[in-house]
């Protein structure tokens, strides 16, 4: 199974995930690219890299560890095999900030509304 990955863009042309990726050191970017390749190609993605966020509106997180940091990329599925990446953050605490989940849900709503 091959999945397609799309970068979410706001109505006014901003791309939060691209801005996040562009802000990262090259080695971190390379590791994220490698993990996203796994997400695209493997039928069963290991949960160490990819899992659904509990108590969210079907928002998933792609998790990338590099050095002592954990990078999180928020995303959702469209039609089962298209993954829309919304935005990312460097996670400092165990718990994901609730406003980050809300932001991903808002991006999802906006994307699906404009898709119609």
Jmol script that loads the backbone (N, CA, C; Angstrom):
load data "model"
ATOM      1  N   UNK A   1       0.847  -1.199   0.000  1.00  0.00           N
ATOM      2  CA  UNK A   1       0.000   0.000   0.000  1.00  0.00           C
ATOM      3  C   UNK A   1       0.880   1.246   0.000  1.00  0.00           C
ATOM      4  N   UNK A   2       0.610   2.134  -0.895  1.00  0.00           N
ATOM      5  CA  UNK A   2       1.321   3.409  -0.887  1.00  0.00           C
ATOM      6  C   UNK A   2       0.336   4.496  -0.507  1.00  0.00           C
ATOM      7  N   UNK A   3       0.753   5.317   0.438  1.00  0.00           N
ATOM      8  CA  UNK A   3      -0.070   6.449   0.835  1.00  0.00           C
ATOM      9  C   UNK A   3       0.503   7.705   0.185  1.00  0.00           C
ATOM     10  N   UNK A   4      -0.364   8.668  -0.024  1.00  0.00           N
ATOM     11  CA  UNK A   4       0.070   9.953  -0.551  1.00  0.00           C
ATOM     12  C   UNK A   4       0.134  10.933   0.609  1.00  0.00           C
ATOM     13  N   UNK A   5       1.147  11.788   0.615  1.00  0.00           N
ATOM     14  CA  UNK A   5       1.263  12.798   1.678  1.00  0.00           C
ATOM     15  C   UNK A   5       1.109  14.178   1.059  1.00  0.00           C
ATOM     16  N   UNK A   6       0.209  14.959   1.638  1.00  0.00           N
ATOM     17  CA  UNK A   6      -0.075  16.318   1.170  1.00  0.00           C
ATOM     18  C   UNK A   6       0.182  17.287   2.325  1.00  0.00           C
ATOM     19  N   UNK A   7       0.753  18.442   2.005  1.00  0.00           N
ATOM     20  CA  UNK A   7       0.983  19.480   3.008  1.00  0.00           C
ATOM     21  C   UNK A   7      -0.222  20.417   3.017  1.00  0.00           C
ATOM     22  N   UNK A   8      -0.834  20.577   4.184  1.00  0.00           N
ATOM     23  CA  UNK A   8      -1.990  21.464   4.335  1.00  0.00           C
ATOM     24  C   UNK A   8      -1.569  22.909   4.101  1.00  0.00           C
ATOM     25  N   UNK A   9      -2.388  23.626   3.345  1.00  0.00           N
ATOM     26  CA  UNK A   9      -2.176  25.052   3.109  1.00  0.00           C
ATOM     27  C   UNK A   9      -3.446  25.795   3.497  1.00  0.00           C
ATOM     28  N   UNK A  10      -3.299  26.906   4.201  1.00  0.00           N
ATOM     29  CA  UNK A  10      -4.472  27.687   4.616  1.00  0.00           C
ATOM     30  C   UNK A  10      -5.075  28.390   3.399  1.00  0.00           C
ATOM     31  N   UNK A  11      -6.258  28.964   3.604  1.00  0.00           N
ATOM     32  CA  UNK A  11      -6.958  29.658   2.525  1.00  0.00           C
ATOM     33  C   UNK A  11      -6.109  30.808   1.967  1.00  0.00           C
ATOM     34  N   UNK A  12      -5.342  31.457   2.849  1.00  0.00           N
ATOM     35  CA  UNK A  12      -4.517  32.585   2.388  1.00  0.00           C
ATOM     36  C   UNK A  12      -3.099  32.167   1.962  1.00  0.00           C
ATOM     37  N   UNK A  13      -2.917  30.856   1.736  1.00  0.00           N
ATOM     38  CA  UNK A  13      -1.660  30.396   1.151  1.00  0.00           C
ATOM     39  C   UNK A  13      -0.530  30.049   2.109  1.00  0.00           C
ATOM     40  N   UNK A  14      -0.790  30.143   3.421  1.00  0.00           N
ATOM     41  CA  UNK A  14       0.240  29.759   4.391  1.00  0.00           C
ATOM     42  C   UNK A  14       0.319  28.229   4.485  1.00  0.00           C
ATOM     43  N   UNK A  15       1.530  27.713   4.729  1.00  0.00           N
ATOM     44  CA  UNK A  15       1.701  26.269   4.882  1.00  0.00           C
ATOM     45  C   UNK A  15       2.435  26.017   6.199  1.00  0.00           C
ATOM     46  N   UNK A  16       1.673  25.860   7.307  1.00  0.00           N
ATOM     47  CA  UNK A  16       2.283  25.729   8.640  1.00  0.00           C
ATOM     48  C   UNK A  16       3.312  24.597   8.738  1.00  0.00           C
ATOM     49  N   UNK A  17       3.048  23.465   8.090  1.00  0.00           N
ATOM     50  CA  UNK A  17       3.986  22.345   8.193  1.00  0.00           C
ATOM     51  C   UNK A  17       5.280  22.647   7.444  1.00  0.00           C
ATOM     52  N   UNK A  18       5.177  23.332   6.308  1.00  0.00           N
ATOM     53  CA  UNK A  18       6.382  23.688   5.559  1.00  0.00           C
ATOM     54  C   UNK A  18       7.223  24.681   6.364  1.00  0.00           C
ATOM     55  N   UNK A  19       6.544  25.643   7.004  1.00  0.00           N
ATOM     56  CA  UNK A  19       7.257  26.617   7.845  1.00  0.00           C
ATOM     57  C   UNK A  19       7.991  25.905   8.977  1.00  0.00           C
ATOM     58  N   UNK A  20       7.328  24.909   9.575  1.00  0.00           N
ATOM     59  CA  UNK A  20       7.950  24.143  10.652  1.00  0.00           C
ATOM     60  C   UNK A  20       9.165  23.378  10.127  1.00  0.00           C
ATOM     61  N   UNK A  21       8.985  22.648   9.025  1.00  0.00           N
ATOM     62  CA  UNK A  21      10.085  21.853   8.463  1.00  0.00           C
ATOM     63  C   UNK A  21      11.261  22.730   8.040  1.00  0.00           C
ATOM     64  N   UNK A  22      10.951  23.894   7.464  1.00  0.00           N
ATOM     65  CA  UNK A  22      12.013  24.814   7.023  1.00  0.00           C
ATOM     66  C   UNK A  22      12.822  25.374   8.187  1.00  0.00           C
ATOM     67  N   UNK A  23      12.227  25.364   9.388  1.00  0.00           N
ATOM     68  CA  UNK A  23      12.907  25.932  10.561  1.00  0.00           C
ATOM     69  C   UNK A  23      13.880  24.945  11.210  1.00  0.00           C
ATOM     70  N   UNK A  24      13.866  23.687  10.763  1.00  0.00           N
ATOM     71  CA  UNK A  24      14.643  22.643  11.422  1.00  0.00           C
ATOM     72  C   UNK A  24      16.043  22.483  10.818  1.00  0.00           C
ATOM     73  N   UNK A  25      16.994  22.006  11.638  1.00  0.00           N
ATOM     74  CA  UNK A  25      18.325  21.696  11.098  1.00  0.00           C
ATOM     75  C   UNK A  25      18.214  20.586  10.041  1.00  0.00           C
ATOM     76  N   UNK A  26      19.135  20.575   9.102  1.00  0.00           N
ATOM     77  CA  UNK A  26      19.097  19.640   7.981  1.00  0.00           C
ATOM     78  C   UNK A  26      19.036  18.176   8.412  1.00  0.00           C
ATOM     79  N   UNK A  27      19.813  17.805   9.437  1.00  0.00           N
ATOM     80  CA  UNK A  27      19.828  16.400   9.874  1.00  0.00           C
ATOM     81  C   UNK A  27      18.469  15.973  10.423  1.00  0.00           C
ATOM     82  N   UNK A  28      17.793  16.874  11.131  1.00  0.00           N
ATOM     83  CA  UNK A  28      16.446  16.587  11.653  1.00  0.00           C
ATOM     84  C   UNK A  28      15.481  16.452  10.482  1.00  0.00           C
ATOM     85  N   UNK A  29      15.574  17.353   9.525  1.00  0.00           N
ATOM     86  CA  UNK A  29      14.725  17.303   8.335  1.00  0.00           C
ATOM     87  C   UNK A  29      14.896  15.969   7.599  1.00  0.00           C
ATOM     88  N   UNK A  30      16.135  15.508   7.486  1.00  0.00           N
ATOM     89  CA  UNK A  30      16.409  14.229   6.820  1.00  0.00           C
ATOM     90  C   UNK A  30      15.760  13.066   7.561  1.00  0.00           C
ATOM     91  N   UNK A  31      15.828  13.090   8.884  1.00  0.00           N
ATOM     92  CA  UNK A  31      15.218  12.017   9.680  1.00  0.00           C
ATOM     93  C   UNK A  31      13.695  12.041   9.514  1.00  0.00           C
ATOM     94  N   UNK A  32      13.110  13.236   9.528  1.00  0.00           N
ATOM     95  CA  UNK A  32      11.659  13.362   9.343  1.00  0.00           C
ATOM     96  C   UNK A  32      11.263  12.822   7.966  1.00  0.00           C
ATOM     97  N   UNK A  33      12.029  13.164   6.948  1.00  0.00           N
ATOM     98  CA  UNK A  33      11.766  12.675   5.594  1.00  0.00           C
ATOM     99  C   UNK A  33      11.810  11.151   5.554  1.00  0.00           C
ATOM    100  N   UNK A  34      12.773  10.572   6.253  1.00  0.00           N
ATOM    101  CA  UNK A  34      12.912   9.117   6.324  1.00  0.00           C
ATOM    102  C   UNK A  34      11.681   8.481   6.993  1.00  0.00           C
ATOM    103  N   UNK A  35      11.239   9.059   8.119  1.00  0.00           N
ATOM    104  CA  UNK A  35      10.064   8.532   8.829  1.00  0.00           C
ATOM    105  C   UNK A  35       8.812   8.673   7.956  1.00  0.00           C
ATOM    106  N   UNK A  36       8.671   9.806   7.272  1.00  0.00           N
ATOM    107  CA  UNK A  36       7.505   9.996   6.406  1.00  0.00           C
ATOM    108  C   UNK A  36       7.494   8.982   5.255  1.00  0.00           C
ATOM    109  N   UNK A  37       8.673   8.591   4.801  1.00  0.00           N
ATOM    110  CA  UNK A  37       8.776   7.562   3.761  1.00  0.00           C
ATOM    111  C   UNK A  37       8.237   6.221   4.282  1.00  0.00           C
ATOM    112  N   UNK A  38       8.563   5.909   5.535  1.00  0.00           N
ATOM    113  CA  UNK A  38       8.041   4.691   6.185  1.00  0.00           C
ATOM    114  C   UNK A  38       6.512   4.761   6.252  1.00  0.00           C
ATOM    115  N   UNK A  39       6.001   5.927   6.666  1.00  0.00           N
ATOM    116  CA  UNK A  39       4.554   6.126   6.784  1.00  0.00           C
ATOM    117  C   UNK A  39       3.889   5.936   5.413  1.00  0.00           C
ATOM    118  N   UNK A  40       4.540   6.410   4.366  1.00  0.00           N
ATOM    119  CA  UNK A  40       3.994   6.290   3.008  1.00  0.00           C
ATOM    120  C   UNK A  40       3.956   4.845   2.527  1.00  0.00           C
ATOM    121  N   UNK A  41       4.997   4.072   2.835  1.00  0.00           N
ATOM    122  CA  UNK A  41       5.189   2.789   2.170  1.00  0.00           C
ATOM    123  C   UNK A  41       4.755   1.547   2.944  1.00  0.00           C
ATOM    124  N   UNK A  42       4.905   1.553   4.262  1.00  0.00           N
ATOM    125  CA  UNK A  42       4.601   0.335   5.011  1.00  0.00           C
ATOM    126  C   UNK A  42       3.092   0.137   5.180  1.00  0.00           C
ATOM    127  N   UNK A  43       2.638  -1.107   5.011  1.00  0.00           N
ATOM    128  CA  UNK A  43       1.229  -1.417   5.249  1.00  0.00           C
ATOM    129  C   UNK A  43       0.869  -1.169   6.706  1.00  0.00           C
ATOM    130  N   UNK A  44       1.722  -1.671   7.599  1.00  0.00           N
ATOM    131  CA  UNK A  44       1.501  -1.500   9.035  1.00  0.00           C
ATOM    132  C   UNK A  44       2.619  -0.620   9.586  1.00  0.00           C
ATOM    133  N   UNK A  45       2.256   0.609   9.950  1.00  0.00           N
ATOM    134  CA  UNK A  45       3.244   1.566  10.434  1.00  0.00           C
ATOM    135  C   UNK A  45       3.483   1.324  11.925  1.00  0.00           C
ATOM    136  N   UNK A  46       4.742   1.163  12.345  1.00  0.00           N
ATOM    137  CA  UNK A  46       5.015   0.971  13.786  1.00  0.00           C
ATOM    138  C   UNK A  46       4.502   2.167  14.598  1.00  0.00           C
ATOM    139  N   UNK A  47       3.863   1.875  15.739  1.00  0.00           N
ATOM    140  CA  UNK A  47       3.298   2.953  16.561  1.00  0.00           C
ATOM    141  C   UNK A  47       4.363   3.872  17.141  1.00  0.00           C
ATOM    142  N   UNK A  48       5.608   3.445  17.129  1.00  0.00           N
ATOM    143  CA  UNK A  48       6.664   4.333  17.599  1.00  0.00           C
ATOM    144  C   UNK A  48       6.754   5.570  16.682  1.00  0.00           C
ATOM    145  N   UNK A  49       6.317   5.412  15.438  1.00  0.00           N
ATOM    146  CA  UNK A  49       6.365   6.518  14.468  1.00  0.00           C
ATOM    147  C   UNK A  49       5.021   7.185  14.207  1.00  0.00           C
ATOM    148  N   UNK A  50       3.937   6.463  14.449  1.00  0.00           N
ATOM    149  CA  UNK A  50       2.657   6.972  13.966  1.00  0.00           C
ATOM    150  C   UNK A  50       1.527   6.432  14.816  1.00  0.00           C
ATOM    151  N   UNK A  51       0.726   7.324  15.406  1.00  0.00           N
ATOM    152  CA  UNK A  51      -0.441   6.838  16.141  1.00  0.00           C
ATOM    153  C   UNK A  51      -1.516   7.893  16.261  1.00  0.00           C
ATOM    154  N   UNK A  52      -2.729   7.384  16.487  1.00  0.00           N
ATOM    155  CA  UNK A  52      -3.897   8.255  16.625  1.00  0.00           C
ATOM    156  C   UNK A  52      -3.831   8.960  17.980  1.00  0.00           C
ATOM    157  N   UNK A  53      -4.207  10.213  17.984  1.00  0.00           N
ATOM    158  CA  UNK A  53      -4.233  10.971  19.241  1.00  0.00           C
ATOM    159  C   UNK A  53      -5.568  10.700  19.925  1.00  0.00           C
ATOM    160  N   UNK A  54      -5.497  10.191  21.134  1.00  0.00           N
ATOM    161  CA  UNK A  54      -6.690   9.860  21.914  1.00  0.00           C
ATOM    162  C   UNK A  54      -7.481  11.138  22.190  1.00  0.00           C
ATOM    163  N   UNK A  55      -8.811  11.008  22.191  1.00  0.00           N
ATOM    164  CA  UNK A  55      -9.718  12.140  22.444  1.00  0.00           C
ATOM    165  C   UNK A  55      -9.550  13.273  21.432  1.00  0.00           C
ATOM    166  N   UNK A  56      -9.298  12.921  20.178  1.00  0.00           N
ATOM    167  CA  UNK A  56      -9.235  13.926  19.121  1.00  0.00           C
ATOM    168  C   UNK A  56     -10.216  13.529  18.030  1.00  0.00           C
ATOM    169  N   UNK A  57     -10.484  14.458  17.122  1.00  0.00           N
ATOM    170  CA  UNK A  57     -11.371  14.194  16.001  1.00  0.00           C
ATOM    171  C   UNK A  57     -10.568  13.537  14.872  1.00  0.00           C
ATOM    172  N   UNK A  58     -10.106  12.316  15.128  1.00  0.00           N
ATOM    173  CA  UNK A  58      -9.354  11.528  14.155  1.00  0.00           C
ATOM    174  C   UNK A  58      -8.071  12.224  13.696  1.00  0.00           C
ATOM    175  N   UNK A  59      -7.370  12.828  14.653  1.00  0.00           N
ATOM    176  CA  UNK A  59      -6.069  13.451  14.377  1.00  0.00           C
ATOM    177  C   UNK A  59      -4.992  12.442  14.763  1.00  0.00           C
ATOM    178  N   UNK A  60      -3.969  12.345  13.932  1.00  0.00           N
ATOM    179  CA  UNK A  60      -2.858  11.430  14.154  1.00  0.00           C
ATOM    180  C   UNK A  60      -1.591  12.227  14.376  1.00  0.00           C
ATOM    181  N   UNK A  61      -0.594  11.572  14.950  1.00  0.00           N
ATOM    182  CA  UNK A  61       0.701  12.237  15.087  1.00  0.00           C
ATOM    183  C   UNK A  61       1.784  11.329  14.533  1.00  0.00           C
ATOM    184  N   UNK A  62       2.700  11.966  13.841  1.00  0.00           N
ATOM    185  CA  UNK A  62       3.884  11.289  13.349  1.00  0.00           C
ATOM    186  C   UNK A  62       4.990  11.721  14.313  1.00  0.00           C
ATOM    187  N   UNK A  63       5.681  10.740  14.905  1.00  0.00           N
ATOM    188  CA  UNK A  63       6.647  11.040  15.960  1.00  0.00           C
ATOM    189  C   UNK A  63       8.056  10.740  15.469  1.00  0.00           C
ATOM    190  N   UNK A  64       8.921  11.713  15.628  1.00  0.00           N
ATOM    191  CA  UNK A  64      10.299  11.552  15.185  1.00  0.00           C
ATOM    192  C   UNK A  64      11.224  11.923  16.337  1.00  0.00           C
ATOM    193  N   UNK A  65      12.086  10.986  16.728  1.00  0.00           N
ATOM    194  CA  UNK A  65      13.072  11.268  17.773  1.00  0.00           C
ATOM    195  C   UNK A  65      14.396  11.593  17.100  1.00  0.00           C
ATOM    196  N   UNK A  66      15.026  12.642  17.582  1.00  0.00           N
ATOM    197  CA  UNK A  66      16.352  12.987  17.078  1.00  0.00           C
ATOM    198  C   UNK A  66      17.122  13.637  18.202  1.00  0.00           C
ATOM    199  N   UNK A  67      18.325  13.104  18.468  1.00  0.00           N
ATOM    200  CA  UNK A  67      19.120  13.551  19.618  1.00  0.00           C
ATOM    201  C   UNK A  67      18.215  13.428  20.854  1.00  0.00           C
ATOM    202  N   UNK A  68      18.063  14.505  21.611  1.00  0.00           N
ATOM    203  CA  UNK A  68      17.222  14.389  22.812  1.00  0.00           C
ATOM    204  C   UNK A  68      15.839  14.992  22.594  1.00  0.00           C
ATOM    205  N   UNK A  69      15.521  15.361  21.358  1.00  0.00           N
ATOM    206  CA  UNK A  69      14.219  15.978  21.071  1.00  0.00           C
ATOM    207  C   UNK A  69      13.253  14.998  20.430  1.00  0.00           C
ATOM    208  N   UNK A  70      11.968  15.269  20.637  1.00  0.00           N
ATOM    209  CA  UNK A  70      10.923  14.526  19.943  1.00  0.00           C
ATOM    210  C   UNK A  70      10.132  15.542  19.124  1.00  0.00           C
ATOM    211  N   UNK A  71      10.052  15.276  17.842  1.00  0.00           N
ATOM    212  CA  UNK A  71       9.324  16.144  16.924  1.00  0.00           C
ATOM    213  C   UNK A  71       7.982  15.490  16.636  1.00  0.00           C
ATOM    214  N   UNK A  72       6.926  16.288  16.650  1.00  0.00           N
ATOM    215  CA  UNK A  72       5.585  15.774  16.395  1.00  0.00           C
ATOM    216  C   UNK A  72       5.021  16.498  15.184  1.00  0.00           C
ATOM    217  N   UNK A  73       4.478  15.708  14.268  1.00  0.00           N
ATOM    218  CA  UNK A  73       3.792  16.285  13.117  1.00  0.00           C
ATOM    219  C   UNK A  73       2.347  15.806  13.184  1.00  0.00           C
ATOM    220  N   UNK A  74       1.430  16.760  13.173  1.00  0.00           N
ATOM    221  CA  UNK A  74       0.009  16.442  13.258  1.00  0.00           C
ATOM    222  C   UNK A  74      -0.541  16.223  11.857  1.00  0.00           C
ATOM    223  N   UNK A  75      -1.478  15.274  11.744  1.00  0.00           N
ATOM    224  CA  UNK A  75      -2.023  14.961  10.432  1.00  0.00           C
ATOM    225  C   UNK A  75      -3.374  14.281  10.563  1.00  0.00           C
ATOM    226  N   UNK A  76      -4.020  14.086   9.417  1.00  0.00           N
ATOM    227  CA  UNK A  76      -5.279  13.341   9.363  1.00  0.00           C
ATOM    228  C   UNK A  76      -5.369  12.660   8.010  1.00  0.00           C
ATOM    229  N   UNK A  77      -6.286  11.703   7.918  1.00  0.00           N
ATOM    230  CA  UNK A  77      -6.465  10.944   6.681  1.00  0.00           C
ATOM    231  C   UNK A  77      -7.608  11.513   5.863  1.00  0.00           C
ATOM    232  N   UNK A  78      -7.446  11.432   4.548  1.00  0.00           N
ATOM    233  CA  UNK A  78      -8.532  11.734   3.620  1.00  0.00           C
ATOM    234  C   UNK A  78      -8.671  10.511   2.726  1.00  0.00           C
ATOM    235  N   UNK A  79      -9.865   9.963   2.611  1.00  0.00           N
ATOM    236  CA  UNK A  79     -10.127   8.774   1.779  1.00  0.00           C
ATOM    237  C   UNK A  79      -9.250   7.578   2.132  1.00  0.00           C
ATOM    238  N   UNK A  80      -8.799   7.476   3.359  1.00  0.00           N
ATOM    239  CA  UNK A  80      -8.076   6.290   3.797  1.00  0.00           C
ATOM    240  C   UNK A  80      -6.611   6.189   3.421  1.00  0.00           C
ATOM    241  N   UNK A  81      -6.201   6.735   2.286  1.00  0.00           N
ATOM    242  CA  UNK A  81      -4.795   6.565   1.909  1.00  0.00           C
ATOM    243  C   UNK A  81      -4.067   7.875   1.619  1.00  0.00           C
ATOM    244  N   UNK A  82      -4.734   9.007   1.838  1.00  0.00           N
ATOM    245  CA  UNK A  82      -4.082  10.304   1.685  1.00  0.00           C
ATOM    246  C   UNK A  82      -3.904  10.882   3.089  1.00  0.00           C
ATOM    247  N   UNK A  83      -2.670  11.268   3.404  1.00  0.00           N
ATOM    248  CA  UNK A  83      -2.377  11.844   4.720  1.00  0.00           C
ATOM    249  C   UNK A  83      -2.094  13.330   4.525  1.00  0.00           C
ATOM    250  N   UNK A  84      -2.837  14.151   5.255  1.00  0.00           N
ATOM    251  CA  UNK A  84      -2.655  15.595   5.192  1.00  0.00           C
ATOM    252  C   UNK A  84      -1.861  16.014   6.423  1.00  0.00           C
ATOM    253  N   UNK A  85      -0.647  16.542   6.218  1.00  0.00           N
ATOM    254  CA  UNK A  85       0.177  17.031   7.332  1.00  0.00           C
ATOM    255  C   UNK A  85      -0.225  18.476   7.614  1.00  0.00           C
ATOM    256  N   UNK A  86      -0.544  18.782   8.883  1.00  0.00           N
ATOM    257  CA  UNK A  86      -1.011  20.133   9.203  1.00  0.00           C
ATOM    258  C   UNK A  86       0.097  21.024   9.759  1.00  0.00           C
ATOM    259  N   UNK A  87       0.691  20.609  10.857  1.00  0.00           N
ATOM    260  CA  UNK A  87       1.733  21.440  11.484  1.00  0.00           C
ATOM    261  C   UNK A  87       2.562  20.557  12.407  1.00  0.00           C
ATOM    262  N   UNK A  88       3.633  21.117  12.942  1.00  0.00           N
ATOM    263  CA  UNK A  88       4.494  20.337  13.810  1.00  0.00           C
ATOM    264  C   UNK A  88       4.971  21.131  15.002  1.00  0.00           C
ATOM    265  N   UNK A  89       5.602  20.410  15.928  1.00  0.00           N
ATOM    266  CA  UNK A  89       6.191  21.061  17.093  1.00  0.00           C
ATOM    267  C   UNK A  89       7.288  20.178  17.661  1.00  0.00           C
ATOM    268  N   UNK A  90       8.134  20.808  18.436  1.00  0.00           N
ATOM    269  CA  UNK A  90       9.140  20.057  19.187  1.00  0.00           C
ATOM    270  C   UNK A  90       8.527  19.849  20.560  1.00  0.00           C
ATOM    271  N   UNK A  91       8.358  18.588  20.934  1.00  0.00           N
ATOM    272  CA  UNK A  91       7.624  18.274  22.154  1.00  0.00           C
ATOM    273  C   UNK A  91       8.552  18.258  23.362  1.00  0.00           C
ATOM    274  N   UNK A  92       8.214  19.035  24.352  1.00  0.00           N
ATOM    275  CA  UNK A  92       9.027  19.147  25.560  1.00  0.00           C
ATOM    276  C   UNK A  92       8.440  18.353  26.725  1.00  0.00           C
ATOM    277  N   UNK A  93       7.123  18.112  26.680  1.00  0.00           N
ATOM    278  CA  UNK A  93       6.475  17.435  27.804  1.00  0.00           C
ATOM    279  C   UNK A  93       5.838  16.132  27.331  1.00  0.00           C
ATOM    280  N   UNK A  94       5.404  15.324  28.262  1.00  0.00           N
ATOM    281  CA  UNK A  94       4.784  14.043  27.948  1.00  0.00           C
ATOM    282  C   UNK A  94       3.443  14.251  27.248  1.00  0.00           C
ATOM    283  N   UNK A  95       2.690  15.249  27.704  1.00  0.00           N
ATOM    284  CA  UNK A  95       1.340  15.457  27.202  1.00  0.00           C
ATOM    285  C   UNK A  95       1.354  16.456  26.048  1.00  0.00           C
ATOM    286  N   UNK A  96       0.568  16.167  25.017  1.00  0.00           N
ATOM    287  CA  UNK A  96       0.462  17.092  23.892  1.00  0.00           C
ATOM    288  C   UNK A  96      -0.413  18.267  24.324  1.00  0.00           C
ATOM    289  N   UNK A  97       0.050  19.507  24.119  1.00  0.00           N
ATOM    290  CA  UNK A  97      -0.788  20.672  24.473  1.00  0.00           C
ATOM    291  C   UNK A  97      -2.127  20.603  23.732  1.00  0.00           C
ATOM    292  N   UNK A  98      -3.204  20.803  24.483  1.00  0.00           N
ATOM    293  CA  UNK A  98      -4.550  20.662  23.909  1.00  0.00           C
ATOM    294  C   UNK A  98      -4.798  21.648  22.772  1.00  0.00           C
ATOM    295  N   UNK A  99      -4.216  22.855  22.866  1.00  0.00           N
ATOM    296  CA  UNK A  99      -4.434  23.827  21.790  1.00  0.00           C
ATOM    297  C   UNK A  99      -3.778  23.390  20.477  1.00  0.00           C
ATOM    298  N   UNK A 100      -2.755  22.542  20.549  1.00  0.00           N
ATOM    299  CA  UNK A 100      -2.136  22.011  19.326  1.00  0.00           C
ATOM    300  C   UNK A 100      -3.068  21.006  18.647  1.00  0.00           C
ATOM    301  N   UNK A 101      -3.757  20.200  19.453  1.00  0.00           N
ATOM    302  CA  UNK A 101      -4.738  19.253  18.912  1.00  0.00           C
ATOM    303  C   UNK A 101      -5.900  20.035  18.295  1.00  0.00           C
ATOM    304  N   UNK A 102      -6.358  21.083  19.007  1.00  0.00           N
ATOM    305  CA  UNK A 102      -7.444  21.926  18.487  1.00  0.00           C
ATOM    306  C   UNK A 102      -7.050  22.573  17.161  1.00  0.00           C
ATOM    307  N   UNK A 103      -5.807  23.023  17.076  1.00  0.00           N
ATOM    308  CA  UNK A 103      -5.321  23.655  15.850  1.00  0.00           C
ATOM    309  C   UNK A 103      -5.379  22.650  14.695  1.00  0.00           C
ATOM    310  N   UNK A 104      -4.940  21.414  14.937  1.00  0.00           N
ATOM    311  CA  UNK A 104      -4.980  20.376  13.901  1.00  0.00           C
ATOM    312  C   UNK A 104      -6.431  20.082  13.484  1.00  0.00           C
ATOM    313  N   UNK A 105      -7.327  20.058  14.464  1.00  0.00           N
ATOM    314  CA  UNK A 105      -8.744  19.810  14.154  1.00  0.00           C
ATOM    315  C   UNK A 105      -9.330  20.956  13.334  1.00  0.00           C
ATOM    316  N   UNK A 106      -8.948  22.199  13.649  1.00  0.00           N
ATOM    317  CA  UNK A 106      -9.412  23.359  12.880  1.00  0.00           C
ATOM    318  C   UNK A 106      -8.889  23.295  11.445  1.00  0.00           C
ATOM    319  N   UNK A 107      -7.618  22.943  11.295  1.00  0.00           N
ATOM    320  CA  UNK A 107      -7.035  22.811   9.957  1.00  0.00           C
ATOM    321  C   UNK A 107      -7.770  21.726   9.165  1.00  0.00           C
ATOM    322  N   UNK A 108      -8.098  20.627   9.846  1.00  0.00           N
ATOM    323  CA  UNK A 108      -8.810  19.531   9.185  1.00  0.00           C
ATOM    324  C   UNK A 108     -10.176  20.003   8.692  1.00  0.00           C
ATOM    325  N   UNK A 109     -10.923  20.689   9.579  1.00  0.00           N
ATOM    326  CA  UNK A 109     -12.245  21.210   9.212  1.00  0.00           C
ATOM    327  C   UNK A 109     -12.140  22.140   8.008  1.00  0.00           C
ATOM    328  N   UNK A 110     -11.160  23.039   8.056  1.00  0.00           N
ATOM    329  CA  UNK A 110     -10.958  23.993   6.965  1.00  0.00           C
ATOM    330  C   UNK A 110     -10.636  23.262   5.663  1.00  0.00           C
ATOM    331  N   UNK A 111      -9.743  22.294   5.731  1.00  0.00           N
ATOM    332  CA  UNK A 111      -9.336  21.537   4.538  1.00  0.00           C
ATOM    333  C   UNK A 111     -10.530  20.815   3.910  1.00  0.00           C
ATOM    334  N   UNK A 112     -11.276  20.102   4.745  1.00  0.00           N
ATOM    335  CA  UNK A 112     -12.415  19.324   4.230  1.00  0.00           C
ATOM    336  C   UNK A 112     -13.524  20.236   3.693  1.00  0.00           C
ATOM    337  N   UNK A 113     -13.726  21.400   4.340  1.00  0.00           N
ATOM    338  CA  UNK A 113     -14.747  22.350   3.875  1.00  0.00           C
ATOM    339  C   UNK A 113     -14.358  22.883   2.483  1.00  0.00           C
ATOM    340  N   UNK A 114     -13.072  23.206   2.298  1.00  0.00           N
ATOM    341  CA  UNK A 114     -12.632  23.759   1.016  1.00  0.00           C
ATOM    342  C   UNK A 114     -12.514  22.681  -0.070  1.00  0.00           C
ATOM    343  N   UNK A 115     -12.466  21.424   0.338  1.00  0.00           N
ATOM    344  CA  UNK A 115     -12.365  20.318  -0.607  1.00  0.00           C
ATOM    345  C   UNK A 115     -13.667  20.136  -1.387  1.00  0.00           C
ATOM    346  N   UNK A 116     -14.784  20.471  -0.718  1.00  0.00           N
ATOM    347  CA  UNK A 116     -16.097  20.245  -1.327  1.00  0.00           C
ATOM    348  C   UNK A 116     -16.372  21.204  -2.469  1.00  0.00           C
TER     349      UNK A 116
END
end "model"
wireframe off; spacefill off
backbone 0.3
color backbone group
